Amino acid sequence: MVSPPRPHLPIRPLWLCRTCAAPWPCATARLTLLREYADDPVALLVYLGGLLHDAAGQLHTLNPHDAPEPAQLFDRFLGWAVPRRSP
């Protein structure tokens, strides 16, 4: 019997994926979130914005001298989900 695939969820306060240990949201989590929020991309951005807020505080608390920069966190949590406009 094959067990079902494990969801790619974050380990808090480290913000690493429970399944693949990549920085969360990992590639699989991103694809899953895009699929789950396909009909409401604004809700996805609101959700990710809340997680970005949580992660920024938790990662800074863990390591205040070497926490990710705000721009890095933006790219990690929101940048990939913001629709790109064609020039």
Protein Blocks (a to p, Z undefined) as FASTA:
>chain_A
ZZdddddddddfklpafklopacddfklmmmmmmmmmmmmmlmmmmmmmmmmmmmmmmmm
mmmmlcccfklmmmmmmmmmpccddZZ
